[in-house]
Every structure is written in C-alpha cells, then in structure tokens.
Amino acid sequence: MESDETTPVYTISVAAQLSDMHPQTLRQYDRLGLVCPQRVNGRNRLYSARDVERLREISDLSAEGVSLVGIQRVLQLEAELERVRTHLDELLREKHSTALVLWNPRRRRRA
C-alpha cells in the first residue's frame, strides 16, 4: 500500500513530536475542529502528513498572537480560497475552445 500526504499514519504522540506540541494540545484542536485526525477502533487518533503540516500552521499563527477563533477563521478562508481556485480552474478549462474565430478588421457592423 502506497501512502501519500493524506494517509493517516502517525499516532498522537508522533504527531505531537513532529509538530512540536503537547498531545493534549492536539486533542484540544481536534475538539475544536482545527484538525480532524482519523479514528482507529473508534478511539485512537491517526494523523496524516497533511494534518501535521496543518498543526505547524496553527502553531505559527498562534505564535504570531492569533487567537483560536482567529485561527479557525484563517483556516476556513484558506479552504474557501482553495475551493474558489479549483472552481475557477474548472471553468477556465471548460471555456477553453479549439474553435477557430476569424476576424476581419475591414468588415464593420451595420447599425
């Protein structure tokens, strides 16, 4: 099985170490919905590389003095921006046409 950045592989203790946080802080962030690790057997949390990166981003924002409510809003806005960019890319691909359009500058529209 090949893993990628979204595959949950890190236990809470490893994720805490990788993100330089206390495991209790990770539990709190999970309760607040700032990070959503996978659950194994309904109990144990498993974190992905993407989760660890998000924890580092949360840590950076917190170190800059952003409150938890502010961090939630920043993360929501980043997610919304990503959705808009994806949608824009899709629209641009749909609008891209291979049709040939001829333009004659001497021909004028009649009023």
Backbone as CSV, one residue per row, in Angstrom:
resi,resn,N_x,N_y,N_z,CA_x,CA_y,CA_z,C_x,C_y,C_z
1,MET,0.835,-1.184,0.000,0.000,0.000,0.000,0.878,1.245,0.000
2,GLU,0.668,2.118,-0.967,1.445,3.334,-1.097,0.775,4.443,-0.292
3,SER,1.560,5.178,0.464,0.970,6.243,1.268,1.249,7.592,0.618
4,ASP,0.379,8.532,0.883,0.563,9.890,0.423,0.369,10.832,1.597
5,GLU,0.277,12.106,1.309,0.192,13.086,2.396,-1.119,13.035,3.167
6,THR,-2.131,12.356,2.639,-3.419,12.289,3.329,-3.642,10.967,4.063
7,THR,-2.709,10.045,3.933,-2.847,8.745,4.594,-2.525,8.896,6.078
8,PRO,-3.459,8.518,6.953,-3.202,8.643,8.395,-2.232,7.564,8.866
9,VAL,-1.063,7.990,9.332,-0.041,7.030,9.739,0.587,7.344,11.100
10,TYR,0.436,8.563,11.591,1.109,8.970,12.826,0.172,8.901,14.030
11,THR,0.635,8.274,15.095,-0.113,8.286,16.349,-0.046,9.690,16.934
12,ILE,-0.851,9.943,17.933,-0.892,11.278,18.517,0.461,11.677,19.105
13,SER,1.174,10.728,19.694,2.472,11.065,20.281,3.487,11.444,19.197
14,VAL,3.466,10.745,18.073,4.389,11.065,16.981,3.996,12.395,16.335
15,ALA,2.691,12.600,16.086,2.227,13.859,15.501,2.560,15.035,16.412
16,ALA,2.423,14.835,17.714,2.763,15.895,18.670,4.250,16.223,18.595
17,GLN,5.059,15.198,18.504,6.500,15.411,18.402,6.858,16.110,17.092
18,LEU,6.271,15.681,15.979,6.562,16.274,14.677,6.109,17.731,14.585
19,SER,5.041,18.048,15.278,4.527,19.421,15.249,5.016,20.260,16.423
20,ASP,5.820,19.653,17.278,6.386,20.328,18.457,5.283,20.870,19.371
21,MET,4.295,20.016,19.637,3.187,20.366,20.516,2.967,19.248,21.518
22,HIS,2.227,19.543,22.544,1.853,18.550,23.549,0.652,17.759,23.022
23,PRO,0.580,16.460,23.274,-0.569,15.673,22.815,-1.923,16.239,23.262
24,GLN,-1.968,16.828,24.458,-3.226,17.414,24.928,-3.657,18.589,24.035
25,THR,-2.688,19.321,23.512,-2.997,20.416,22.597,-3.625,19.865,21.318
26,LEU,-3.107,18.747,20.829,-3.681,18.121,19.636,-5.109,17.659,19.903
27,ARG,-5.357,17.134,21.091,-6.722,16.722,21.453,-7.666,17.930,21.459
28,GLN,-7.179,19.048,22.008,-7.989,20.260,22.053,-8.297,20.747,20.632
29,TYR,-7.297,20.751,19.768,-7.500,21.189,18.390,-8.474,20.263,17.652
30,ASP,-8.442,18.988,17.994,-9.393,18.031,17.418,-10.807,18.383,17.881
31,ARG,-10.972,18.644,19.169,-12.297,19.006,19.699,-12.827,20.281,19.047
32,LEU,-11.933,21.237,18.762,-12.333,22.499,18.147,-12.528,22.386,16.633
33,GLY,-12.106,21.267,16.063,-12.247,21.069,14.624,-11.150,21.715,13.798
34,LEU,-10.069,22.133,14.450,-8.959,22.735,13.713,-8.197,21.691,12.904
35,VAL,-8.186,20.485,13.410,-7.578,19.353,12.713,-8.478,18.151,12.972
36,CYS,-8.615,17.296,11.973,-9.533,16.158,12.092,-8.812,14.855,11.773
37,PRO,-8.132,14.278,12.761,-7.430,13.015,12.513,-8.427,11.867,12.336
38,GLN,-7.956,10.818,11.683,-8.767,9.608,11.528,-8.833,8.881,12.873
39,ARG,-9.894,8.155,13.075,-10.035,7.357,14.301,-9.866,5.885,13.960
40,VAL,-9.107,5.197,14.773,-8.908,3.756,14.617,-9.602,3.086,15.796
41,ASN,-10.426,2.124,15.518,-11.195,1.433,16.555,-12.056,2.399,17.359
42,GLY,-12.433,3.515,16.743,-13.292,4.485,17.408,-12.623,5.294,18.491
43,ARG,-11.363,5.064,18.754,-10.682,5.757,19.847,-9.402,6.439,19.419
44,ASN,-8.445,5.651,19.000,-7.105,6.161,18.738,-7.065,7.054,17.497
45,ARG,-6.406,8.198,17.657,-6.273,9.140,16.554,-5.050,8.791,15.720
46,LEU,-5.202,8.890,14.401,-4.072,8.761,13.491,-4.030,10.007,12.621
47,TYR,-2.851,10.599,12.529,-2.647,11.845,11.797,-1.887,11.589,10.498
48,SER,-2.216,12.357,9.473,-1.522,12.277,8.191,-0.440,13.357,8.142
49,ALA,0.380,13.300,7.122,1.400,14.344,6.917,0.721,15.695,6.721
50,ARG,-0.435,15.709,6.049,-1.174,16.963,5.859,-1.672,17.502,7.198
51,ASP,-2.125,16.598,8.084,-2.559,17.022,9.424,-1.401,17.653,10.187
52,VAL,-0.231,17.039,10.106,0.948,17.566,10.806,1.309,18.941,10.251
53,GLU,1.236,19.106,8.935,1.512,20.413,8.328,0.509,21.455,8.807
54,ARG,-0.744,21.061,8.928,-1.779,21.974,9.429,-1.496,22.349,10.883
55,LEU,-1.063,21.380,11.681,-0.708,21.669,13.078,0.434,22.677,13.155
56,ARG,1.387,22.551,12.267,2.505,23.518,12.230,2.011,24.902,11.847
57,GLU,1.066,24.957,10.898,0.491,26.241,10.513,-0.257,26.866,11.691
58,ILE,-1.014,26.050,12.407,-1.735,26.525,13.596,-0.745,27.054,14.624
59,SER,0.336,26.328,14.818,1.365,26.744,15.770,1.974,28.085,15.370
60,ASP,2.250,28.247,14.082,2.818,29.514,13.601,1.858,30.676,13.822
61,LEU,0.574,30.462,13.497,-0.416,31.513,13.699,-0.557,31.855,15.176
62,SER,-0.555,30.838,16.020,-0.656,31.053,17.457,0.550,31.847,17.974
63,ALA,1.724,31.507,17.473,2.944,32.215,17.886,2.911,33.682,17.458
64,GLU,2.173,33.977,16.391,2.031,35.359,15.923,0.963,36.119,16.705
65,GLY,0.313,35.431,17.657,-0.673,36.086,18.503,-2.108,35.960,18.036
66,VAL,-2.358,35.115,17.032,-3.721,34.928,16.539,-4.457,34.007,17.517
67,SER,-5.681,34.408,17.897,-6.487,33.604,18.817,-6.979,32.335,18.122
68,LEU,-7.490,31.390,18.897,-8.023,30.162,18.311,-9.204,30.441,17.386
69,VAL,-10.041,31.396,17.752,-11.157,31.777,16.883,-10.612,32.377,15.587
70,GLY,-9.583,33.198,15.703,-8.951,33.776,14.523,-8.318,32.704,13.647
71,ILE,-7.684,31.726,14.281,-7.068,30.619,13.534,-8.142,29.840,12.786
72,GLN,-9.276,29.583,13.450,-10.376,28.885,12.779,-10.806,29.652,11.532
73,ARG,-10.925,30.959,11.661,-11.365,31.793,10.531,-10.331,31.792,9.407
74,VAL,-9.059,31.898,9.755,-7.995,31.861,8.744,-8.046,30.547,7.974
75,LEU,-8.190,29.432,8.699,-8.238,28.121,8.051,-9.476,27.974,7.174
76,GLN,-10.614,28.522,7.623,-11.835,28.492,6.814,-11.645,29.287,5.526
77,LEU,-11.038,30.470,5.654,-10.825,31.308,4.477,-9.838,30.668,3.499
78,GLU,-8.805,30.011,4.029,-7.858,29.315,3.152,-8.552,28.184,2.398
79,ALA,-9.424,27.450,3.084,-10.156,26.361,2.439,-11.101,26.910,1.365
80,GLU,-11.766,28.008,1.665,-12.676,28.636,0.703,-11.896,29.139,-0.510
81,LEU,-10.760,29.732,-0.279,-9.921,30.210,-1.379,-9.496,29.044,-2.275
82,GLU,-9.147,27.924,-1.684,-8.758,26.747,-2.461,-9.934,26.233,-3.285
83,ARG,-11.139,26.226,-2.708,-12.332,25.800,-3.451,-12.593,26.737,-4.641
84,VAL,-12.448,28.038,-4.418,-12.673,29.013,-5.487,-11.628,28.840,-6.594
85,ARG,-10.379,28.633,-6.219,-9.332,28.423,-7.226,-9.600,27.170,-8.049
86,THR,-10.010,26.103,-7.390,-10.324,24.862,-8.094,-11.484,25.079,-9.049
87,HIS,-12.518,25.767,-8.586,-13.689,26.046,-9.426,-13.295,26.924,-10.618
88,LEU,-12.479,27.928,-10.395,-12.018,28.799,-11.469,-11.229,28.006,-12.505
89,ASP,-10.354,27.130,-12.048,-9.598,26.285,-12.972,-10.531,25.439,-13.828
90,GLU,-11.571,24.876,-13.201,-12.542,24.070,-13.944,-13.273,24.910,-14.986
91,LEU,-13.678,26.120,-14.592,-14.378,27.000,-15.527,-13.485,27.400,-16.692
92,LEU,-12.236,27.687,-16.398,-11.305,28.073,-17.468,-11.063,26.927,-18.436
93,ARG,-11.005,25.711,-17.936,-10.842,24.555,-18.819,-12.078,24.365,-19.699
94,GLU,-13.262,24.598,-19.131,-14.498,24.458,-19.902,-14.600,25.532,-20.982
95,LYS,-14.160,26.738,-20.668,-14.273,27.857,-21.603,-13.234,27.778,-22.712
96,HIS,-12.173,27.049,-22.474,-11.121,26.920,-23.478,-11.683,26.179,-24.686
97,SER,-11.600,26.828,-25.820,-12.161,26.236,-27.027,-11.085,26.127,-28.088
98,THR,-11.196,25.114,-28.902,-10.271,24.952,-30.014,-10.888,25.470,-31.304
99,ALA,-12.061,26.105,-31.213,-12.721,26.647,-32.393,-11.925,27.822,-32.943
100,LEU,-11.897,27.914,-34.270,-11.195,28.991,-34.938,-12.166,30.131,-35.158
101,VAL,-11.788,31.322,-34.726,-12.618,32.501,-34.903,-11.882,33.431,-35.849
102,LEU,-12.548,33.796,-36.925,-11.950,34.706,-37.888,-12.447,36.112,-37.620
103,TRP,-11.536,37.036,-37.744,-11.893,38.433,-37.524,-11.385,39.224,-38.705
104,ASN,-12.247,39.990,-39.285,-11.873,40.828,-40.419,-12.007,42.267,-39.975
105,PRO,-10.897,42.979,-39.821,-10.974,44.346,-39.313,-11.642,45.313,-40.296
106,ARG,-11.735,44.965,-41.578,-12.341,45.848,-42.560,-13.872,45.738,-42.555
107,ARG,-14.358,44.662,-42.063,-15.803,44.449,-42.053,-16.392,45.132,-40.823
108,ARG,-17.361,45.983,-41.044,-17.955,46.728,-39.932,-19.387,46.280,-39.725
109,ARG,-19.792,46.398,-38.469,-21.173,46.077,-38.136,-22.086,47.165,-38.664
110,ARG,-23.227,46.768,-39.169,-24.207,47.738,-39.658,-25.157,48.108,-38.538
111,ALA,-25.466,49.358,-38.450,-26.358,49.848,-37.402,-27.792,49.749,-37.795
